[in-house]
Amino acid sequence: MIKGFLNLPWLVWAGLALAIGIAYSFFGIPKSAETAIGFRFFILRWAHALTWFLLTINFALRGISPNLNGIANIVAAAGGVMYLLFMMMAFLVK
């Protein structure tokens, strides 16, 4: 297994990120999503969970092969953009 952050295998990190993503799919719904409509509702409802699912893919790619690190970086960057969009919708756009 390919070791990653804190000397744990990347696939362990993928499993943890997947568990967090599933939890946010069902339990991490912000109160502001109840009154939001359209695109803002979609982002508030699903972007945090999608961020964790993108991190899951990132960790899994790193665990499969070091040759996939370039693609994993792009997926991780997409997760960062998704989280930034979530934060903007949650705190800046009212």
ChimeraX attribute file (.defattr): number of C-alpha atoms within 10 A of each C-alpha:
attribute: neighborCount
match mode: 1-to-1
recipient: residues
	/A:1	11
	/A:2	13
	/A:3	13
	/A:4	15
	/A:5	8
	/A:6	7
	/A:7	8
	/A:8	12
	/A:9	17
	/A:10	23
	/A:11	22
	/A:12	17
	/A:13	19
	/A:14	23
	/A:15	15
	/A:16	15
	/A:17	23
	/A:18	20
	/A:19	15
	/A:20	17
	/A:21	23
	/A:22	15
	/A:23	14
	/A:24	20
	/A:25	17
	/A:26	11
	/A:27	9
	/A:28	16
	/A:29	16
	/A:30	12
	/A:31	11
	/A:32	15
	/A:33	17
	/A:34	11
	/A:35	8
	/A:36	16
	/A:37	11
	/A:38	7
	/A:39	10
	/A:40	20
	/A:41	17
	/A:42	13
	/A:43	23
	/A:44	25
	/A:45	23
	/A:46	19
	/A:47	24
	/A:48	24
	/A:49	26
	/A:50	20
	/A:51	24
	/A:52	27
	/A:53	21
	/A:54	24
	/A:55	26
	/A:56	28
	/A:57	21
	/A:58	28
	/A:59	27
	/A:60	21
	/A:61	22
	/A:62	24
	/A:63	22
	/A:64	14
	/A:65	11
	/A:66	11
	/A:67	10
	/A:68	14
	/A:69	16
	/A:70	13
	/A:71	14
	/A:72	22
	/A:73	16
	/A:74	13
	/A:75	21
	/A:76	20
	/A:77	16
	/A:78	17
	/A:79	24
	/A:80	16
	/A:81	14
	/A:82	21
	/A:83	19
	/A:84	15
	/A:85	17
	/A:86	21
	/A:87	16
	/A:88	15
	/A:89	20
	/A:90	18
	/A:91	9
	/A:92	9
	/A:93	8
	/A:94	9
